[in-house]
Amino acid sequence: MAAAAEPAPRRTAGTKLLDVLDAFSRDRRALTLSEIARATDVPLSTAHRLIAELCSWGGLERDGDGRYRIGLRLWELGALAPRALGLREAALPFMEDLYEVTHENVQLAVRDDTEVVFVERFAGRGAVAVFTEVGGRFALPPTGVGLVLLAAAPLDVQERVLARPLKRYTPWTITDHAQLRRVLAEVRRAGVAISDRQVTADAVSVAAPISDRDGVVAALSIVVRGDGPAAVRAMAPGVRAAARAISRTLSGWG
């Protein structure tokens, strides 16, 4: 006789509150009461109570059309995250310098497991459009910052990324695992990564690692409109120099 399936663990009130917040994403920034109830698998009455608690605290805000959005209280708390706070303070002056020289997209990112999280960004009015935004996430392999962070990641993280299918975004996206391994080895050798139209068909980026006393903690990049690596080669020394300057600042603070 087959063993009976174990019942699912009971969710606590705190878990349900977190589930409500998890219902929101970049693609779902405003949700109705019904949508939140469905996403969290709770009755409407329970969802209404949870939402009321979060609104009272400031974690959610209600629009004029009755939909809910993430509240400013969460943004205020997120800004206190030590991993991003000291990094942003150290990086901002150098990012501003890069932006003033190029008026292109300048991005700062960290790795969270197998994803890139963007913690700061400057964008010129005429700069090429990119998918990224502050607080946004993206897969590691296609982006310049992601290649830098993946090349410096622990071996188990690299192997988990390489064990999965690699999503194709454009005809130039690397989807062959052996090719990606070679690219990562070259990034480690050169100390810089170039992503050639891997995310969109008109954007090329160059990225360099940022380190503190414990190793690589972030990556800095410039993203420009282009149709090949030549579009960013002249910018590589500037990106590398800025990343090294940020690294010196972080090491001094440590």
C-alpha positions in Angstrom: 0.0 0.0 0.0 1.4 3.4 -1.0 2.2 5.7 1.9 -0.2 8.6 2.4 1.0 11.9 1.2 2.1 14.2 4.0 -0.2 17.3 4.5 1.2 20.6 3.3 2.7 22.6 6.2 0.2 25.1 7.6 1.0 28.7 6.7 1.4 31.1 9.5 -0.1 34.6 9.5 3.4 36.0 8.9 3.9 33.7 5.9 0.6 34.8 4.4 1.6 38.4 4.7 4.8 37.7 2.9 2.8 35.7 0.3 0.7 38.9 -0.4 3.9 40.9 -1.0 5.3 38.1 -3.2 2.2 38.4 -5.4 3.7 41.7 -6.8 6.4 41.7 -9.5 7.7 43.9 -12.3 5.0 42.6 -14.5 2.3 42.8 -11.8 2.8 46.1 -10.1 -0.9 46.8 -9.4 -3.3 44.1 -8.2 -7.0 43.9 -7.2 -8.2 42.2 -4.0 -9.4 39.2 -6.1 -6.1 38.9 -7.9 -4.2 38.9 -4.6 -6.5 36.3 -3.1 -6.0 34.0 -6.1 -2.2 34.5 -6.1 -2.0 33.7 -2.4 -4.6 31.0 -2.4 -6.6 32.4 0.4 -10.3 33.4 0.7 -11.3 37.0 -0.2 -12.0 37.7 3.5 -8.6 36.6 4.5 -6.9 38.6 1.7 -8.9 41.7 2.7 -7.7 41.4 6.3 -4.0 40.8 5.3 -4.1 43.7 2.8 -5.7 46.0 5.5 -2.8 45.1 7.9 -0.2 45.9 5.2 -1.9 49.2 4.2 -2.0 50.3 7.8 1.7 49.6 8.2 2.6 51.2 4.9 3.6 48.1 3.0 0.8 48.5 0.5 -1.0 51.5 -0.9 -4.4 51.7 -2.6 -4.9 53.5 -5.9 -7.9 55.6 -6.8 -9.1 52.7 -9.0 -9.1 50.3 -6.1 -6.0 48.4 -7.0 -3.1 47.9 -4.6 0.6 48.7 -5.1 3.8 48.3 -3.0 4.0 51.1 -0.5 6.8 53.5 0.3 7.5 51.9 3.7 9.0 48.9 1.9 11.1 51.1 -0.3 12.4 52.9 2.7 13.4 49.6 4.4 14.9 48.2 1.2 17.1 51.2 0.9 18.7 50.3 4.3 19.9 46.9 3.0 23.6 47.0 3.9 24.7 45.0 0.9 23.4 47.8 -1.4 23.8 50.8 0.8 27.6 51.0 1.2 28.1 49.8 -2.4 25.8 52.6 -3.8 27.5 55.2 -1.7 30.9 54.1 -2.9 29.9 53.7 -6.5 27.7 56.8 -7.2 30.5 59.4 -7.7 32.3 57.1 -10.2 29.0 56.2 -12.0 28.2 59.9 -12.3 31.6 60.5 -13.9 31.1 57.7 -16.4 27.7 59.1 -17.2 28.9 62.7 -17.7 31.6 61.4 -20.1 29.4 59.1 -22.1 25.7 60.0 -21.5 25.0 56.3 -21.9 23.4 53.7 -19.6 25.6 53.2 -16.6 24.6 50.2 -14.4 25.6 48.7 -11.0 24.5 45.2 -10.2 25.0 42.4 -7.7 24.3 38.7 -7.8 21.5 37.0 -5.9 22.0 33.3 -6.3 21.6 32.8 -10.1 20.1 36.2 -10.9 21.4 39.8 -11.4 19.8 42.5 -9.2 20.3 46.1 -10.4 20.9 48.4 -7.5 21.6 51.7 -9.4 21.4 53.0 -12.9 22.0 56.2 -14.9 20.3 56.6 -18.3 20.6 59.3 -20.9 17.6 60.6 -22.8 19.1 59.4 -26.1 20.6 56.2 -24.7 19.6 52.8 -26.0 16.5 51.3 -24.3 17.3 48.5 -21.9 15.1 46.1 -19.9 16.7 46.9 -16.6 15.6 49.1 -13.7 16.7 49.7 -10.2 15.5 46.7 -8.1 14.9 44.6 -11.2 16.2 41.1 -11.7 17.5 39.4 -14.8 19.2 36.1 -15.7 23.0 36.1 -15.3 24.3 34.8 -18.6 23.1 37.3 -21.2 24.2 40.6 -19.6 27.6 42.1 -19.2 27.3 42.5 -15.5 25.9 39.0 -15.3 28.8 37.5 -17.1 31.2 39.2 -14.7 29.3 38.0 -11.7 28.9 34.5 -13.0 32.6 34.2 -13.8 33.4 35.1 -10.2 30.7 33.0 -8.6 31.3 29.8 -6.6 31.6 26.7 -8.8 28.3 25.3 -7.6 26.5 28.4 -8.8 28.1 28.2 -12.2 27.3 24.6 -12.5 23.6 25.2 -11.6 23.4 27.9 -14.3 25.2 25.7 -16.8 22.9 22.8 -16.1 19.8 24.7 -17.2 18.7 25.6 -20.7 19.9 29.1 -21.7 17.1 31.3 -22.8 17.5 32.9 -26.2 16.6 36.6 -26.3 18.1 37.5 -29.7 20.0 35.7 -32.5 23.2 36.6 -30.7 22.3 35.2 -27.3 24.7 32.5 -26.1 22.7 29.3 -25.7 25.5 26.8 -26.0 26.9 25.7 -22.6 30.4 25.0 -23.9 30.5 28.4 -25.5 29.4 30.1 -22.3 32.1 28.2 -20.4 34.7 29.6 -22.8 33.3 33.1 -22.4 33.5 32.9 -18.6 37.1 31.7 -18.8 37.9 34.7 -21.0 36.1 37.1 -18.6 38.3 35.8 -15.8 41.4 36.2 -17.9 40.6 39.6 -19.2 38.9 41.1 -16.2 36.2 42.6 -18.4 33.1 41.2 -20.1 31.4 42.3 -23.3 27.8 41.3 -24.0 27.1 41.7 -27.7 23.4 42.1 -28.5 22.5 39.2 -26.2 19.5 40.9 -24.5 18.3 43.2 -27.3 19.3 43.4 -30.9 20.7 46.9 -30.7 22.5 47.0 -27.3 26.1 46.1 -26.5 27.6 46.3 -23.0 31.0 46.2 -21.3 31.3 45.4 -17.6 34.0 45.0 -15.0 34.1 43.5 -11.5 34.0 45.4 -8.2 35.7 43.8 -5.3 36.1 44.3 -1.6 38.5 42.5 0.7 36.5 39.2 0.4 36.3 39.1 -3.4 33.9 40.2 -6.2 30.8 41.8 -4.8 29.3 43.7 -7.7 29.7 44.6 -11.4 29.7 47.9 -13.2 28.7 48.4 -16.9 28.0 50.8 -19.7 25.4 49.8 -22.2 25.3 51.5 -25.7 23.6 51.2 -29.0 25.7 49.1 -31.3 26.0 46.1 -33.6 29.2 44.5 -32.3 31.9 44.5 -29.7 33.6 47.5 -31.3 30.9 49.7 -30.0 32.2 49.5 -26.4 35.9 48.6 -26.8 37.0 52.2 -26.4 34.9 52.4 -23.1 36.4 49.3 -21.5 39.4 51.1 -19.9 37.1 53.7 -18.3 34.7 51.0 -16.9 37.6 49.0 -15.6 39.2 52.1 -14.0 35.9 53.1 -12.4 35.3 49.6 -11.0 38.8 49.5 -9.5 38.3 52.9 -7.9 35.0 51.7 -6.4 36.8 48.6 -5.2 39.5 50.6 -3.5 36.8 52.7 -1.7 35.0 49.6 -0.5 38.2 48.0 0.7 39.0 51.2 2.6 35.6 51.2 4.3 36.0 47.5 5.2 
